[in-house]
Amino acid sequence: MRESVTLMKKPLSVLENSVNKNIIVVLRGKREFRGTLDGHDQFMNVVLKNADELLEGQLVAKHRMAVVRGDNIIYISP
């Protein structure tokens, strides 16, 4: 009998597959960004295009481009 093996995707490969797609980046302090992932690095710093910045669910700013430091990220939803 063969055991089924579930392969876990690596976080950076999930981000790589999300380039040019809309993502949600949730940060500390009840802040989040929603925009198109333009790029990322090995530290999970992300660059978003056409990003909405929300604080406690309320739109506070729109950014043509935003760089979010990986240290501040709680999670990313592709």
Backbone as a printed PyTorch tensor [residue, N CA C, xyz], in Angstrom:
tensor([[[  0.8260,  -1.1710,   0.0000],
         [  0.0000,   0.0000,   0.0000],
         [  0.8790,   1.2460,   0.0000]],

        [[  0.5480,   2.2070,  -0.8700],
         [  1.3610,   3.4250,  -0.9600],
         [  0.7630,   4.5250,  -0.1010]],

        [[  1.6430,   5.2470,   0.5690],
         [  1.1820,   6.3850,   1.3610],
         [  1.0150,   7.5800,   0.4360]],

        [[ -0.0410,   8.3460,   0.6640],
         [ -0.1890,   9.5610,  -0.1290],
         [  0.6360,  10.6630,   0.5320]],

        [[  1.3250,  11.3880,  -0.2800],
         [  2.1880,  12.4530,   0.2040],
         [  1.6330,  13.7790,  -0.2940]],

        [[  1.4050,  14.6920,   0.6390],
         [  0.9420,  16.0180,   0.2750],
         [  2.1540,  16.9280,   0.1790]],

        [[  2.3040,  17.5590,  -0.9650],
         [  3.4280,  18.4530,  -1.1530],
         [  3.0270,  19.8700,  -0.7570]],

        [[  3.8010,  20.4610,   0.1380],
         [  3.5310,  21.8220,   0.5610],
         [  4.2380,  22.7910,  -0.3890]],

        [[  3.5200,  23.8160,  -0.8120],
         [  4.1310,  24.8150,  -1.6700],
         [  4.9530,  25.7630,  -0.8160]],

        [[  6.0850,  26.1910,  -1.3330],
         [  6.9410,  27.1240,  -0.6240],
         [  6.3760,  28.5350,  -0.7990]],

        [[  6.4470,  29.3590,   0.2600],
         [  5.8640,  30.7040,   0.1960],
         [  6.3510,  31.5480,  -0.9820]],

        [[  7.6290,  31.5040,  -1.2760],
         [  8.1320,  32.3210,  -2.3800],
         [  7.6280,  31.8300,  -3.7340]],

        [[  7.3780,  30.5320,  -3.8630],
         [  6.8330,  30.0410,  -5.1330],
         [  5.3740,  30.4630,  -5.2930]],

        [[  4.6470,  30.5400,  -4.1760],
         [  3.2640,  31.0370,  -4.2330],
         [  3.2740,  32.5020,  -4.6580]],

        [[  4.1910,  33.2910,  -4.0900],
         [  4.2970,  34.6980,  -4.4960],
         [  4.6870,  34.8130,  -5.9660]],

        [[  5.6180,  33.9910,  -6.3980],
         [  6.0630,  34.0420,  -7.8020],
         [  4.8940,  33.7710,  -8.7470]],

        [[  4.0240,  32.8550,  -8.3750],
         [  2.8610,  32.5460,  -9.2010],
         [  1.7870,  33.6260,  -9.1390]],

        [[  1.9340,  34.5640,  -8.1940],
         [  0.9430,  35.6330,  -8.0250],
         [  1.3610,  36.9440,  -8.6760]],

        [[  2.5320,  36.9930,  -9.2920],
         [  2.9830,  38.2190,  -9.9570],
         [  1.9900,  38.5800, -11.0570]],

        [[  1.6670,  39.8690, -11.1200],
         [  0.6880,  40.4350, -12.0610],
         [ -0.7480,  40.0180, -11.7460]],

        [[ -0.9840,  39.5500, -10.5330],
         [ -2.3350,  39.2180, -10.0810],
         [ -2.6510,  40.0610,  -8.8520]],

        [[ -3.9400,  40.2470,  -8.5850],
         [ -4.3520,  40.9980,  -7.4040],
         [ -4.1270,  40.1770,  -6.1490]],

        [[ -3.5790,  40.8370,  -5.1110],
         [ -3.3620,  40.1840,  -3.8220],
         [ -3.7990,  41.1350,  -2.7080]],

        [[ -3.9490,  40.5660,  -1.5280],
         [ -4.2260,  41.3380,  -0.3200],
         [ -3.0540,  41.1140,   0.6240]],

        [[ -2.4960,  42.2160,   1.1360],
         [ -1.3870,  42.1520,   2.0800],
         [ -1.8680,  42.7580,   3.3930]],

        [[ -1.9570,  41.9500,   4.4340],
         [ -2.4220,  42.4170,   5.7360],
         [ -1.1940,  42.6710,   6.6150]],

        [[ -1.1880,  43.8710,   7.2110],
         [ -0.0510,  44.3140,   8.0170],
         [ -0.4270,  44.4410,   9.4840]],

        [[  0.5920,  44.6170,  10.2990],
         [  0.3650,  44.9370,  11.7090],
         [ -0.3960,  46.2540,  11.7890]],

        [[ -1.1170,  46.4510,  12.8720],
         [ -1.7990,  47.7170,  13.0750],
         [ -3.0900,  47.8700,  12.2900]],

        [[ -3.7260,  46.7630,  11.9090],
         [ -5.0150,  46.7650,  11.2120],
         [ -4.9670,  47.5070,   9.8690]],

        [[ -3.8090,  47.4880,   9.2330],
         [ -3.6310,  48.1260,   7.9280],
         [ -3.4990,  47.0280,   6.8730]],

        [[ -3.9920,  47.2970,   5.6750],
         [ -3.8130,  46.3430,   4.5820],
         [ -3.6920,  47.0900,   3.2570]],

        [[ -3.0960,  46.4020,   2.3160],
         [ -2.9720,  46.8960,   0.9460],
         [ -3.6150,  45.8770,   0.0220]],

        [[ -4.3140,  46.3800,  -0.9760],
         [ -4.8930,  45.5210,  -2.0200],
         [ -4.4420,  46.0830,  -3.3480]],

        [[ -3.7600,  45.2580,  -4.1200],
         [ -3.2680,  45.7250,  -5.4110],
         [ -2.6770,  44.5950,  -6.2190]],

        [[ -2.0430,  44.9660,  -7.3170],
         [ -1.4330,  43.9970,  -8.2250],
         [  0.0210,  43.7880,  -7.8380]],

        [[  0.3900,  42.5360,  -7.5860],
         [  1.7720,  42.2240,  -7.2130],
         [  2.6870,  42.4520,  -8.4070]],

        [[  3.6410,  43.3710,  -8.2320],
         [  4.6020,  43.6830,  -9.2910],
         [  5.9120,  42.9290,  -9.0910]],

        [[  6.2440,  42.6210,  -7.8330],
         [  7.4810,  41.8960,  -7.5620],
         [  7.6500,  41.6490,  -6.0740]],

        [[  8.6870,  40.8720,  -5.7380],
         [  8.9860,  40.5240,  -4.3390],
         [ 10.4380,  40.0970,  -4.2580]],

        [[ 10.9440,  39.9860,  -3.0290],
         [ 12.2970,  39.4630,  -2.8450],
         [ 12.2800,  38.3350,  -1.8160]],

        [[ 13.4560,  37.8230,  -1.4770],
         [ 13.5470,  36.6770,  -0.5750],
         [ 13.1360,  37.0220,   0.8530]],

        [[ 13.0290,  38.3200,   1.1820],
         [ 12.6120,  38.7490,   2.5180],
         [ 11.1060,  39.0100,   2.5810]],

        [[ 10.4030,  38.7040,   1.5030],
         [  8.9690,  38.9000,   1.3520],
         [  8.5790,  40.3730,   1.3640]],

        [[  9.5510,  41.2540,   1.0260],
         [  9.1870,  42.6280,   0.7010],
         [  8.4230,  42.5340,  -0.6090]],

        [[  7.3390,  43.3010,  -0.7440],
         [  6.5350,  43.2230,  -1.9540],
         [  6.3410,  44.6040,  -2.5620]],

        [[  6.2240,  44.6280,  -3.8750],
         [  5.9160,  45.8470,  -4.6160],
         [  4.5520,  45.6530,  -5.2510]],

        [[  3.6510,  46.6070,  -4.9710],
         [  2.2900,  46.5480,  -5.5040],
         [  2.0540,  47.7160,  -6.4450]],

        [[  1.3180,  47.4610,  -7.5190],
         [  0.8710,  48.5100,  -8.4350],
         [ -0.6010,  48.7760,  -8.1650]],

        [[ -1.0160,  50.0280,  -8.3820],
         [ -2.4310,  50.4110,  -8.2450],
         [ -3.0190,  49.8690,  -6.9430]],

        [[ -2.3710,  50.2210,  -5.8330],
         [ -2.7260,  49.6610,  -4.5360],
         [ -3.6580,  50.5820,  -3.7510]],

        [[ -4.6690,  49.9850,  -3.1460],
         [ -5.5210,  50.6760,  -2.1870],
         [ -4.9670,  50.3840,  -0.7960]],

        [[ -4.8380,  51.4300,   0.0100],
         [ -4.3960,  51.2760,   1.3950],
         [ -5.6140,  51.4340,   2.2940]],

        [[ -5.8350,  50.4440,   3.1500],
         [ -6.9920,  50.4700,   4.0500],
         [ -6.5210,  50.4110,   5.4920]],

        [[ -7.2300,  51.1290,   6.3430],
         [ -6.9790,  51.0850,   7.7750],
         [ -8.2960,  50.7330,   8.4440]],

        [[ -8.2960,  49.6320,   9.1560],
         [ -9.5080,  49.1100,   9.7900],
         [-10.6600,  48.9930,   8.7910]],

        [[-10.3280,  48.5680,   7.5670],
         [-11.3230,  48.3150,   6.5310],
         [-11.7700,  49.5360,   5.7450]],

        [[-11.2710,  50.7210,   6.0950],
         [-11.6570,  51.9590,   5.4200],
         [-10.5350,  52.4320,   4.5000]],

        [[-10.8830,  52.7940,   3.2830],
         [ -9.9000,  53.2850,   2.3190],
         [ -9.3100,  54.5970,   2.8090]],

        [[ -7.9750,  54.6590,   2.9070],
         [ -7.3120,  55.8920,   3.3450],
         [ -6.4510,  56.5010,   2.2520]],

        [[ -6.0270,  55.6960,   1.2680],
         [ -5.1910,  56.2410,   0.1950],
         [ -5.1530,  55.2630,  -0.9760]],

        [[ -4.8490,  55.8400,  -2.1490],
         [ -4.6040,  55.0430,  -3.3510],
         [ -3.1790,  55.3490,  -3.7940]],

        [[ -2.4410,  54.3050,  -4.1370],
         [ -1.0370,  54.4580,  -4.5310],
         [ -0.8290,  53.8660,  -5.9190]],

        [[ -0.1310,  54.6200,  -6.7750],
         [  0.2320,  54.0730,  -8.0810],
         [  1.2050,  52.9140,  -7.8930]],

        [[  2.1140,  53.0700,  -6.8990],
         [  3.0690,  52.0160,  -6.5630],
         [  3.3400,  52.0770,  -5.0670]],

        [[  3.4180,  50.9150,  -4.4340],
         [  3.7120,  50.8420,  -3.0010],
         [  4.6930,  49.7070,  -2.7490]],

        [[  5.6690,  49.9850,  -1.8930],
         [  6.6190,  48.9670,  -1.4600],
         [  6.2950,  48.6630,  -0.0010]],

        [[  6.0450,  47.3920,   0.2950],
         [  5.6880,  46.9800,   1.6510],
         [  6.8030,  46.1050,   2.1890]],

        [[  7.3230,  46.4920,   3.3360],
         [  8.4220,  45.7440,   3.9410],
         [  7.9130,  44.4410,   4.5580]],

        [[  8.6040,  43.3690,   4.2820],
         [  8.1930,  42.0380,   4.7310],
         [  8.0540,  41.9150,   6.2380]],

        [[  8.8430,  42.6610,   7.0110],
         [  8.7590,  42.5960,   8.4830],
         [  7.3960,  43.0040,   9.0080]],

        [[  6.6680,  43.8080,   8.2710],
         [  5.3760,  44.3180,   8.7340],
         [  4.2020,  43.4410,   8.3220]],

        [[  4.4510,  42.4510,   7.4660],
         [  3.3740,  41.6420,   6.9100],
         [  2.9660,  40.5330,   7.8650]],

        [[  1.6390,  40.4380,   8.1030],
         [  1.0900,  39.3220,   8.8790],
         [  0.7960,  38.1760,   7.9310]],

        [[  0.0770,  38.4850,   6.8270],
         [ -0.1500,  37.4540,   5.8110],
         [ -0.4460,  38.0820,   4.4630]],

        [[ -0.2930,  37.2700,   3.4250],
         [ -0.5820,  37.6610,   2.0430],
         [ -1.5770,  36.6500,   1.5020]],

        [[ -2.6410,  37.1830,   0.8930],
         [ -3.6450,  36.3160,   0.2830],
         [ -3.6220,  36.5050,  -1.2200]],

        [[ -3.1870,  35.4610,  -1.9580],
         [ -3.1500,  35.5890,  -3.4120],
         [ -4.5500,  35.4950,  -4.0210]]])
